[in-house]
Amino acid sequence: MKIEQIMSKVKNEMIRSDKMFTGIEFNVRGEQVVMNYVYADYSSGADTNTDMYMPHGEDPVFLNEEEMNMLLGKLREKNIDYNIRKDEFI
């Protein structure tokens, strides 16, 4: 059920007109996975003297590795970009 809910939210993010959804980022830390929605950067090339409203995206989603692997299959089916990070912190 969780995977279908995420895919529904991804679909909604893809059709937003106020922000450009570019994909998903997974941050893997041990057994826990934090999934973030990624959007195009509005700040590059923008006039810095202009105030700009930055619309809020979706909040991070916490998954386990099994859920992430199921979601990866769905993202591949829909040709949705994703990135997996396994940063090690000292």
C-alpha positions as CSV (number, residue, x, y, z in Angstrom):
1,M,0.0,0.0,0.0
2,K,2.8,2.4,0.9
3,I,4.4,2.1,-2.6
4,E,1.1,2.9,-4.4
5,Q,0.7,6.0,-2.2
6,I,4.2,7.2,-3.0
7,M,3.6,6.6,-6.8
8,S,0.4,8.6,-6.6
9,K,2.2,11.5,-4.9
10,V,5.0,11.2,-7.6
11,K,2.4,11.5,-10.3
12,N,0.9,14.6,-8.6
13,E,4.4,16.2,-8.3
14,M,5.1,15.6,-12.0
15,I,2.0,17.7,-13.0
16,R,2.7,20.6,-10.7
17,S,2.9,24.0,-12.4
18,D,4.6,25.8,-9.6
19,K,7.7,23.6,-9.3
20,M,9.5,21.3,-11.7
21,F,9.8,17.7,-10.3
22,T,13.0,16.1,-11.6
23,G,13.1,12.8,-9.7
24,I,13.7,11.0,-6.4
25,E,16.8,10.8,-4.1
26,F,17.3,7.9,-1.7
27,N,19.6,8.3,1.2
28,V,20.6,4.9,2.5
29,R,21.9,4.8,6.1
30,G,22.2,1.3,7.5
31,E,18.8,-0.3,7.4
32,Q,16.9,3.0,7.0
33,V,16.2,4.8,3.8
34,V,15.1,8.4,3.5
35,M,13.4,9.3,0.2
36,N,13.3,12.9,-0.9
37,Y,11.5,14.5,-3.9
38,V,13.9,16.5,-6.1
39,Y,13.0,19.6,-7.9
40,A,14.7,21.9,-10.5
41,D,16.8,24.7,-9.0
42,Y,15.1,28.0,-9.4
43,S,18.0,30.0,-8.1
44,S,20.4,29.4,-11.0
45,G,20.4,32.3,-13.4
46,A,17.7,34.2,-11.5
47,D,17.9,37.8,-10.7
48,T,19.0,38.0,-7.1
49,N,17.2,41.3,-6.5
50,T,13.8,39.7,-7.0
51,D,11.9,38.1,-4.2
52,M,10.7,34.7,-5.2
53,Y,8.2,32.4,-3.6
54,M,9.5,28.9,-3.3
55,P,6.6,26.4,-3.2
56,H,6.9,23.6,-0.7
57,G,7.5,20.1,-2.0
58,E,6.6,16.8,-0.4
59,D,8.2,15.9,2.9
60,P,10.8,13.1,3.2
61,V,9.5,9.6,3.3
62,F,11.1,6.9,5.5
63,L,11.4,3.4,4.0
64,N,13.2,0.2,4.6
65,E,15.4,-1.4,1.9
66,E,12.7,-3.8,0.8
67,E,10.2,-1.0,0.2
68,M,12.9,1.0,-1.6
69,N,13.6,-2.0,-3.9
70,M,9.9,-2.4,-4.7
71,L,9.7,1.4,-5.4
72,L,12.7,1.3,-7.7
73,G,11.0,-1.2,-9.9
74,K,7.9,1.1,-10.2
75,L,10.1,4.2,-10.9
76,R,11.9,2.3,-13.7
77,E,8.6,1.2,-15.2
78,K,7.6,4.9,-15.4
79,N,11.0,6.2,-16.5
80,I,11.3,8.4,-13.4
81,D,14.9,9.4,-12.6
82,Y,16.3,8.5,-9.2
83,N,19.6,8.6,-7.3
84,I,20.8,6.4,-4.5
85,R,23.2,7.9,-2.0
86,K,25.1,5.9,0.6
87,D,27.1,8.6,2.2
88,E,29.3,7.5,5.1
89,F,29.8,10.0,7.9
90,I,32.6,9.8,10.4
